[in-house]
Amino acid sequence: MNRERISEDRTDAGGHPQAVIHMANGSEIVMELLPENAPNTVNSFIWAAGTGLMDRHPVERIVPGSWIDVSYTAFGAEKLRYLIPNEFQLHPELQPLPSHPGDVCMGGYGEAGLAGCEFFFPLRDCPEHLGVYPVFGHVLSGMEELYRLEKVPTVPVDFPIPGVEVNTPVEPQIIDHVELILHGRRYPEPVRVKDPVLPPNWQ
């Protein structure tokens, strides 16, 4: 990709890295990332977004009143089909943050591990996620776009994991590109699960 992935032209939010999801409709979702609360998860998101493989991808899953899951197929990219350890097993000294609307969380597959890049936006308080799906960021602006997405018409999708509700937009809601604002800092590649058992929805 020729587009510059990393920018320096946004406000330094206390030194935290930021990411901007530029939607094809012109809307932006600006996120503050929290490496002190979920360091490996933040590293994974930054690495995955930096590949450019999230660009031109549709938002895949919407469950009104619960969450917007940006992808459940690892963005359809083999390079992004990796799992990372549960953040709080990898860093037991960390206290997980509660999950509320306005947070950004990483999805996962139980004991198999967290998704490397399948992040979601909760639309309600989710106490059941505490210590399971780490909060790794907050939305600084763009909640109106998330609430718009919550209301778009969807159709149900057959999903290979029982008990998981999947609805996909009738009209694709496209991410144009993801911009990273790292304030001159470097973030390492994430620690990955070795020889993972990948979820069936990635096949």
Salt bridges, closest charged atoms under 4 A:
ASP12 OD1 - HIS183 NE2 3.78
GLU28 OE1 - ARG10 NH1 3.30
GLU28 OE2 - HIS22 ND1 3.49
GLU32 OE2 - HIS16 ND1 2.42
GLU36 OE2 - HIS16 NE2 2.93
ASP55 OD2 - ARG3 NH1 3.57
ASP55 OD2 - ARG5 NH2 2.76
GLU60 OE2 - HIS57 NE2 2.83
ASP69 OD2 - ARG61 NH1 3.41
GLU87 OE2 - HIS91 NE2 3.71
GLU93 OE2 - HIS91 ND1 3.42
ASP103 OD1 - HIS138 ND1 2.70
ASP125 OD1 - HIS100 ND1 2.79
GLU128 OE2 - ARG124 NH2 2.84
GLU128 OE2 - HIS129 NE2 3.97
GLU145 OE2 - ARG148 NH2 2.84
ASP176 OD2 - ARG3 NH2 3.71
ASP176 OD1 - ARG56 NH1 2.80
ASP176 OD2 - HIS177 ND1 2.64
GLU179 OE1 - ARG10 NH2 3.47
GLU179 OE1 - HIS22 NE2 2.72
GLU189 OE1 - ARG192 NH1 3.05
